[in-house]
Amino acid sequence: PPGVAGGESVTGRMKADELHASAVRGVSKAVEAALYEAHRDLYSSKARSLLFNLGVPGNAALRAHVVAGTVSPAQLVDMSSQDLAAPDASEERRALMAQAVRNATIV
């Protein structure tokens, strides 16, 4: 039967998407549990930070690591804002810090 690019059937693709969605839901529940356990007092602000940083378009690698399990929910909820930042934001922050140090250095 005709399929999508690469010979994959539409039904097969839908099943793969359903499996991915199921995996994401499972990871989401685990992250929420880890967040509540580790940061009850800062739950709302930490949840907003995670939601923002995971949603940044340039942060696909972090999302992939979380879904794949290479970054555990416990590790994720303990990451600093610098660790959560998209790579381009991290590079920009490092460049700004280096410039600030150069500007502050007295010759």
C-alpha angles and dihedrals in degrees: 000000000000113000142179124278114314094026094283114146121236089238091052091049091049091051091049090050090049091051091049091049090049091050091049091050090051093049091046091056091048091049092050091050092048091047093052092046096048102033111027091144094049098030098126098046094043090047090052091049092050093046092050097045095044090050097053107114092225092056099074091123092060091049090049092050091051094049092044091050097239086119108044122216089249091052092046096053091049095051117114121237088257091054091048095048120108113260094251091052090048091052091048091050092050091049091050091049091049090050091049090052091049091049092048095048112104113217 
